[in-house]
Amino acid sequence: MIKFIKNFRKDETGAVTVDWVVLTAAVVGLAVAAYSAIETQTANLAGATADTLATQDASPTTIPTTP
C-alpha cells in the first residue's frame, strides 16, 4: 500500500488536463464578470437615454434661424 501511495504521488499523468480545466474555468469566470458589468451599465445608459428622449419636444413650435 505504501508503494502505491508513493507511485500515485509521483505520477503526473493528467496534470496538464487539470491545468487546462482550471484555466478554462478562470477565463469563463472572468467573462461572466465582464458581461455582468457591461450589461448593468448598458441597461443604466439605455434608461437614461429613454428618460432624456421622453422629455424632448418632437415638434418644435419655432424654426431656428441663423443670424
N, C-alpha and C positions, 0 to 999 in steps of 0.2 A: 504494500500500500504506500509506503514511503517513497519507493521508486516511482510509482505512478504520479504522485503529487509533485515530485521534483521534475519529472518529464513534462507534466502539464504546465508547470510554472515557466519552463524554458521554451515551450512551444510557442511560436509566433504566427502560426497559420491562422489566417482570418483576421489578423490585427489590422491590415490595410482596409478590410471591409468595415470594421468598426470605426476607423478614422473617417472613412467616407460617409458613413451614416451620421456621425456626429457633425461633420462639416456641413452636410446637406441639411440637417435639422437646424443648424445655426443660420444658414442662408435663408431658409424658409421662415424662420422666426424673425429675422431682420426684414424680410419682405413684408410680412404681415404687419409689423410695427410701422414700417414706412407707409404702407397702404392706409392704415388706420389714421395716421397723422394727416396724410394728404386728403383723405375722404372727409375728415372732420372740417378741415379748413375750406375745402371746396364747398361743402354744404353751407358753412357760415358766409362765404363770399356770395353764393347764389341767393341766400336770404337777404343779404344787404343790397344786392343788385335789384332784387324784386321790390324791396321796400322803396328804394330810390326811384325806380321806374313808376311805381304806383303813385308817387307824389308829383310826377311830371304832367304838365298840361300838353295833351296830344294835339290840340288845335289852338294855337296862339291867336289872340284877338287882334294883334298888331303885326304888321310886316316890318321886320327890321330894315332900317335904311342905313346906307353907308354914307358918311359925311363927305 
